[in-house]
Amino acid sequence: MRNRTITTFILLGLTDDPKLQVLIFIFLFVAYMLSVTGNMTIIALTFVDSHLKTPMYFFLKNFSFLEISFISSCIPRYLYSIATGDKVITYNACVIQVCFTDLCGVTEFFLLAAMSYDRYVAICKPLHYVTIMSSRVCGILISSCWMAGLCVLIPPLSLGLNLKFCDSNRLDHFGCDAFPLVKISCSDTWLMEQTVIICAVLTLNMTLTCVVLSYAYIIKTIFRFPSVQQRKKAFSTCSSHMIVVSITYGTCIFIYMNPTAKGEVTIKKVVSLLIFSVSPTLNPFIYTLRNNQVKKAFKDSIKRIALLSTKQKK
């Protein structure tokens, strides 16, 4: 984003009301701590528990890492802004935040698609699951998700780096985002706006198609199971992922359905904040509370820690 006069931006945030800012700060701080703690717990458990060495938990571990990266890309800076009253962000810091946030966000969609494929293989081809979802294949899928996210990000980013900012430097958002930046630019932004929308639509369509096809085959296979117990077990295996997919795609579609609407700016800022804070906070609890293996691994880890602490005291 080339500019000759503006070197800093002012993030307007959600509100100027001190009381509301205190409530927002407390909410975001608690959400951030819960998200980091919950996701770090999942990552730690997949390393220490031998029962969580399957491809499913390999993907879950990477998803948790991505969630920590995503929430950390924006929320700590907004907390700092509320706490200190410093709303100024430098041009370079703004560019880095946009790149990192969008890369994590786009990569998350491709990772959800890869996780859907993993569930498809586990339920529809159980005898070949270990062979198909080998450690090499899982590694390739994770790398491909990050590469796909980078490829989607490069076209709008290359156009965005050429934007000029002449007059206003006030961003009507709590963080640096593409559309608020486009709004205050004095360049012709038509091409960039269309590129952003095209990239967003392509990402949603490609990944959602993969998710829908995977679950269509999964549901078809589950209904062929002879016993009700088998069906319940299969559905419980997929239910956590389906909930996360619904939340992620639903909120994103709401944001990008009509990105230029002026009357809904405040609503969209609030929804964006919920995407950054609530989703990464809920996801580890959604996956753990509905997963007996993770709950068992957590209880076993607590027992081991308690046992070690007891031995040290003796």
Sequence and secondary structure as in RCSB ss.txt:
>XXXX:A:sequence
MRNRTITTFILLGLTDDPKLQVLIFIFLFVAYMLSVTGNMTIIALTFVDSHLKTPMYFFLKNFSFLEISFISSCI
PRYLYSIATGDKVITYNACVIQVCFTDLCGVTEFFLLAAMSYDRYVAICKPLHYVTIMSSRVCGILISSCWMAGL
CVLIPPLSLGLNLKFCDSNRLDHFGCDAFPLVKISCSDTWLMEQTVIICAVLTLNMTLTCVVLSYAYIIKTIFRF
PSVQQRKKAFSTCSSHMIVVSITYGTCIFIYMNPTAKGEVTIKKVVSLLIFSVSPTLNPFIYTLRNNQVKKAFKD
SIKRIALLSTKQKK
>XXXX:A:secstr
   SS  EEEE  S   HHHHHHHHHHHHHHHHHHHHHHHHHHHHHHH GGG SHHHHHHHHHHHHHHHHHHTTH
HHHHHHHHH   EEEHHHHHHHHHHHHHHHHHHHHHHHHHHHHHHHHHHSGGGHHHHT HHHHHHHHHHHHHHHH
HHHHHHHHHHTT    S  EESSSS  HHHHHHH  S  HHHHHHHHHHHHHHHHHHHHHHHHHHHHHHHHHTT 
SSHHHHHHHHHHHHHHHHHHHHHHHHHHHHHSSTT STTHHHHHHHHHHHHHHHHHHHHHHHHHT HHHHHHHHH
HHHHHHHHHHHHH 
